[in-house]
Amino acid sequence: MGRVAIVRNCVLPLDLYYRVEDHIWVRPEPDGSVTLGFTDVAQTTAGGMLHVSYRPVGRFYPRGKVVALVESAKWLGPLRTPVAGTLIAVNDALPQDAGLINRSPYNRGWIARLQPEDLEADLSRLITGEAAVAAYEALMAQKGLDDCVHCEGFEMP
């Protein structure tokens, strides 16, 4: 990963794409696939991650459909893909250690990989770089979100 921004102690890699309102990041991969995960803000607001379960691999999921369910100490909810495509891989480490999302949200705590149908169109609906930083600053101020809290063993991207 490249440069990062720090917003209220929350780490935001500038080279990722974000759906800020859902706290989801998207990373285009060299092979044309995309990796999805929850942001540092998500892991802070949700608390300790407890369990992750997945929808079936090999199926096509339209943008906005659930590809994983995540349970934390404070929250139970879906990861809705911001990219339409076929689910090609899931992070098999998470069902045994969902806390990877807290400790390594941008690296070992990734959640799913998809082969996108129309990546250019889907990325145009997301934000990246300084626009993502500004959006997170505004969202956190509007919702009164506190600074990010990092658990022991947190890995910087």
C-alpha positions as CSV (number, residue, x, y, z in Angstrom):
1,M,0.0,0.0,0.0
2,G,1.0,3.6,-0.5
3,R,0.4,6.7,1.5
4,V,-2.1,6.8,4.3
5,A,-4.2,9.6,5.9
6,I,-5.1,9.8,9.5
7,V,-8.6,11.1,10.4
8,R,-9.3,11.2,14.1
9,N,-6.7,8.5,14.6
10,C,-8.3,6.4,11.9
11,V,-6.1,5.1,9.2
12,L,-7.3,5.5,5.6
13,P,-5.0,4.3,2.8
14,L,-5.2,6.8,0.0
15,D,-4.9,4.3,-2.8
16,L,-8.2,2.4,-1.9
17,Y,-11.7,3.2,-3.1
18,Y,-14.4,3.7,-0.4
19,R,-18.1,3.5,0.2
20,V,-17.9,5.8,3.2
21,E,-21.5,5.4,4.4
22,D,-20.9,1.6,4.7
23,H,-17.3,1.8,5.8
24,I,-16.2,-0.5,3.0
25,W,-13.0,-0.3,1.0
26,V,-12.2,-1.8,-2.4
27,R,-8.8,-2.5,-3.8
28,P,-8.3,-3.4,-7.5
29,E,-5.8,-6.2,-7.9
30,P,-3.3,-6.7,-10.7
31,D,-5.3,-9.7,-12.0
32,G,-8.4,-7.6,-12.5
33,S,-10.2,-8.8,-9.4
34,V,-11.1,-6.6,-6.4
35,T,-10.6,-7.2,-2.7
36,L,-13.2,-5.9,-0.2
37,G,-12.9,-5.2,3.5
38,F,-14.1,-3.0,6.4
39,T,-12.3,0.2,7.2
40,D,-10.5,1.2,10.4
41,V,-13.5,3.3,11.2
42,A,-15.8,0.2,10.9
43,Q,-13.6,-1.9,13.2
44,T,-13.6,0.8,15.8
45,T,-17.4,1.5,15.7
46,A,-18.3,-2.2,15.6
47,G,-16.0,-3.2,18.4
48,G,-14.3,-6.6,18.6
49,M,-15.2,-8.8,15.6
50,L,-16.6,-12.2,16.7
51,H,-17.8,-14.1,13.6
52,V,-17.8,-13.9,9.8
53,S,-19.9,-16.1,7.5
54,Y,-20.1,-15.9,3.7
55,R,-22.5,-16.3,0.8
56,P,-21.5,-19.0,-1.7
57,V,-18.4,-18.6,-3.7
58,G,-18.7,-18.9,-7.5
59,R,-22.0,-17.0,-7.7
60,F,-22.7,-13.6,-9.2
61,Y,-23.7,-10.8,-6.8
62,P,-25.1,-7.5,-8.1
63,R,-23.8,-4.3,-6.5
64,G,-25.5,-3.8,-3.1
65,K,-26.0,-7.5,-2.4
66,V,-24.7,-9.2,0.7
67,V,-21.5,-11.3,0.3
68,A,-20.7,-11.8,4.0
69,L,-22.3,-11.3,7.4
70,V,-20.2,-10.0,10.2
71,E,-21.0,-10.1,13.9
72,S,-19.1,-8.0,16.5
73,A,-19.5,-7.2,20.1
74,K,-21.8,-4.2,19.2
75,W,-23.2,-5.1,15.7
76,L,-24.5,-7.7,13.4
77,G,-24.7,-6.8,9.8
78,P,-23.9,-7.4,6.2
79,L,-21.0,-6.6,3.9
80,R,-22.8,-5.4,0.8
81,T,-20.6,-5.4,-2.2
82,P,-20.1,-2.0,-3.9
83,V,-18.9,-3.9,-7.0
84,A,-21.1,-6.2,-9.1
85,G,-19.3,-9.5,-9.9
86,T,-18.6,-13.1,-9.1
87,L,-17.4,-14.0,-5.6
88,I,-14.2,-15.8,-6.3
89,A,-12.6,-16.0,-2.8
90,V,-13.2,-15.4,0.8
91,N,-10.8,-15.0,3.7
92,D,-10.8,-18.5,5.2
93,A,-8.9,-17.2,8.2
94,L,-11.8,-15.0,9.5
95,P,-14.2,-17.7,10.6
96,Q,-11.6,-18.9,13.1
97,D,-10.2,-15.4,13.9
98,A,-12.6,-12.6,13.0
99,G,-10.4,-10.3,15.1
100,L,-8.1,-10.0,12.1
101,I,-10.5,-7.4,10.9
102,N,-9.7,-5.4,14.0
103,R,-6.0,-6.0,14.0
104,S,-5.4,-5.8,10.2
105,P,-8.4,-4.2,8.4
106,Y,-6.4,-3.5,5.2
107,N,-4.1,-6.5,5.0
108,R,-4.8,-9.9,6.6
109,G,-8.4,-8.9,7.6
110,W,-9.7,-8.6,4.1
111,I,-13.1,-10.2,3.7
112,A,-13.9,-11.1,0.1
113,R,-12.6,-11.0,-3.5
114,L,-14.8,-10.6,-6.6
115,Q,-14.2,-10.7,-10.3
116,P,-16.0,-7.5,-11.3
117,E,-18.5,-7.3,-14.2
118,D,-17.9,-3.6,-14.9
119,L,-15.2,-2.3,-12.6
120,E,-14.8,1.1,-14.2
121,A,-18.5,1.9,-13.7
122,D,-18.5,0.6,-10.1
123,L,-15.4,2.5,-9.2
124,S,-16.9,5.7,-10.5
125,R,-19.5,5.4,-7.7
126,L,-16.9,5.2,-5.0
127,I,-14.4,7.8,-3.7
128,T,-10.7,7.7,-3.3
129,G,-7.7,9.7,-2.1
130,E,-8.3,13.1,-0.6
131,A,-12.0,13.0,-1.4
132,A,-12.4,10.0,0.8
133,V,-10.5,11.7,3.6
134,A,-12.8,14.7,3.4
135,A,-15.9,12.5,3.3
136,Y,-14.7,10.6,6.4
137,E,-13.9,13.9,8.3
138,A,-17.4,15.2,7.5
139,L,-19.1,11.9,8.4
140,M,-17.3,11.5,11.7
141,A,-18.1,15.1,12.7
142,Q,-21.7,14.8,11.6
143,K,-22.3,11.5,13.5
144,G,-20.1,12.5,16.5
145,L,-17.8,9.5,16.1
146,D,-14.9,9.4,18.4
147,D,-11.3,8.7,17.4
148,C,-10.4,5.3,16.2
149,V,-9.2,2.9,18.8
150,H,-6.6,0.3,17.8
151,C,-6.4,-3.1,19.5
152,E,-3.1,-4.6,20.6
153,G,-1.3,-5.9,17.5
154,F,-2.9,-3.4,15.1
155,E,-1.1,-3.5,11.7
156,M,-0.5,-0.3,9.8
157,P,-1.1,-0.8,6.0
